[in-house]
């Protein structure tokens, strides 16, 4: 049982380049989330999705786009990478919030923007 | 002021010690509280969950919520080197809101 899988695990980009981070979950969860984790800042929510075909902005959405075309996948895109987007990105999934289910996290993507 | 605060540590204790990890928060609407453990270069994993005020115990771990003081704690008894990790608190209100995470406290348990 893989849980939440993130690819790639590590990437270095130059300023202005674009890339897509992929998150896949095999738990049939409705909700999926993208966070960034920076020293001293904790986990900050970028975007989230409450179901296939839906997305919503979180706390720090600027500079990112997301898509949820399939229930099991949640993609995070950086159209024009900036050094401020250097961070560790975590994807998570959960059952609907109404049941107060915990979030299950992947092991992160470490992204450096030069 | 951040909505959820944690002492970043690092906190170093000898094996067998009792550890107290704490979070303070400013939003009185928070009702659901969770503690996550995050090992180095891994994603967070749920450790404890509590609703509203009170205590909850699970093995060597006890979670405590004091809503009147806007303060939550995680106690670890008989700490082990395998408990060395970063501990994140997370909390949210009662109306399907997203969780807000604290910045985490790094704990080292020395053999």
Interface residues (C-beta under 8 A of the other chain):
Chain A: X4 X33 X35 X40 X41 X42 X43 X44 X45 X48 X58 X90 X92 X97 X98 X100 X102 X103 X105 X106 X107 X108
Chain B: X4 X6 X8 X32 X34 X41 X42 X43 X44 X45 X46 X49 X51 X88 X90 X96 X97 X98 X99 X101 X102 X103 X104
